[in-house]
Amino acid sequence: MRGAEVTLNKTSITNGVISRENGEYELSNGTADVPAHGIEWDTYGPLLDIQAGLTPDYWENVDLLIEAARKAYPDSAEAELRICDIGAGTGNFTTAIAEVFPRAEVVHLEPNKHMNFLARTKFADAGQKNVHIVESDFNSFDWQDQAWDIIICVNALYMLAPQAQTLQTIRRALRPNGFFYVVDFGREQDASQWFWYFLKNALKGINTKKYIQSIPKWPQMLASAREGGKTQVEGAWWTHETQEFGETLETAGFEVDGLTACYCGFADRAVCRPGTQTGDDHP
Ligand SMILES: C[S@@+](CC[C@H](N)C(=O)[O-])C[C@H]1O[C@@H](n2cnc3c(N)ncnc32)[C@H](O)[C@@H]1O
């Protein structure tokens, strides 16, 4: 995938080098070195945003995060929360939550500097000063007990093996009244199903312009979807059905609410409370 040129708004990536019109954006000094597994994350960010733009279900997951957060913290304009988005990618969920909680400290935790560059442009464009990009993978992050009010993890948990241990770390890191919003790809990626879905939507007039604009990127999008599916079949990424997903969350000690399949049926979603935390929580 290196050597590709992609453009997103005023940002372009050519041969792995990112540049942006009107302004310099410093990349963080992080040294995160996370194996890419099937997907080449360095060039995936713009593809993620194109796919998100064609997928109403992606934005439904953003809306449901905001709904859960507003329900938990109705005084959103004043709430001084600590919020962490794990595997935050190009910042779509981070931007949305930071907008609703302008006084919160929002950490965008993401190991890939190219993803972070795209995210940084969104935070800058939105004038969001309360978001901190931490260029780190999950395991290198300094997880403190009961330090976070909201933890978000969208389509990254499947990579964070062993998931039972990852989930326990997240549960311990939540404050007692906090919650964990999780969406996770569970089913094997089927590139052709995605493309039928995009086409059917376009024919119905949903995102038709974006669909046409996306056509030159299809070879890259198909290739990454196929790589993702292959990585799942090889067993390097966790796959699950909805029931197993819920049971895994409960086994980690979470109280699970709103468990459901989502994201065109490929993923599962839940809002989780940390439950009763005991002194035995440390493995
Ligand atoms: C499919 S993307 C999801 C991005 C974002 N959450 C969203 O839904 O738009 C998965 C993200 O997880 C990140 N990731 C991969 N390994 C990770 C790790 N060990 N710790 C934290 N993030 C990781 C990747 O760099 C990538 O940005």
The ligand as a MOL file (V3000), in Angstrom:
LIG
                    3D

  0  0  0     0  0            999 V3000
M  V30 BEGIN CTAB
M  V30 COUNTS 27 29 0 0 0
M  V30 BEGIN ATOM
M  V30 1 C -10.1760 0.2010 12.7250 0
M  V30 2 S -9.2690 1.5080 13.4490 0 CHG=1
M  V30 3 C -10.5320 2.2720 14.4470 0
M  V30 4 C -10.2800 3.7360 14.6620 0
M  V30 5 C -11.3730 4.4950 15.4450 0
M  V30 6 N -11.6130 3.9300 16.7390 0
M  V30 7 C -12.6560 4.5380 14.6580 0
M  V30 8 O -13.5360 3.6970 14.8830 0
M  V30 9 O -12.7840 5.4000 13.7840 0 CHG=-1
M  V30 10 C -8.2700 0.6820 14.6670 0
M  V30 11 C -7.2270 1.5930 15.3060 0
M  V30 12 O -6.5790 0.8820 16.3840 0
M  V30 13 C -5.2080 1.2620 16.3940 0
M  V30 14 N -4.4090 0.2350 17.1120 0
M  V30 15 C -3.8160 -0.8490 16.5890 0
M  V30 16 N -3.1400 -1.5160 17.5390 0
M  V30 17 C -3.3210 -0.8320 18.6950 0
M  V30 18 C -2.8340 -0.9890 20.0300 0
M  V30 19 N -2.0590 -2.0110 20.3750 0
M  V30 20 N -3.1840 -0.0720 20.9640 0
M  V30 21 C -3.9820 0.9840 20.6330 0
M  V30 22 N -4.4650 1.1850 19.3700 0
M  V30 23 C -4.1300 0.2890 18.4270 0
M  V30 24 C -4.8430 1.3760 14.9290 0
M  V30 25 O -3.6730 2.1480 14.7330 0
M  V30 26 C -6.1080 2.0180 14.3610 0
M  V30 27 O -6.0260 3.4160 14.3290 0
M  V30 END ATOM
M  V30 BEGIN BOND
M  V30 1 1 1 2
M  V30 2 1 2 3
M  V30 3 1 2 10
M  V30 4 1 3 4
M  V30 5 1 4 5
M  V30 6 1 5 6
M  V30 7 1 5 7
M  V30 8 2 7 8
M  V30 9 1 7 9
M  V30 10 1 10 11
M  V30 11 1 11 12
M  V30 12 1 11 26
M  V30 13 1 12 13
M  V30 14 1 13 14
M  V30 15 1 13 24
M  V30 16 1 14 15
M  V30 17 1 14 23
M  V30 18 2 15 16
M  V30 19 1 16 17
M  V30 20 1 17 18
M  V30 21 2 17 23
M  V30 22 1 18 19
M  V30 23 2 18 20
M  V30 24 1 20 21
M  V30 25 2 21 22
M  V30 26 1 22 23
M  V30 27 1 24 25
M  V30 28 1 24 26
M  V30 29 1 26 27
M  V30 END BOND
M  V30 END CTAB
M  END
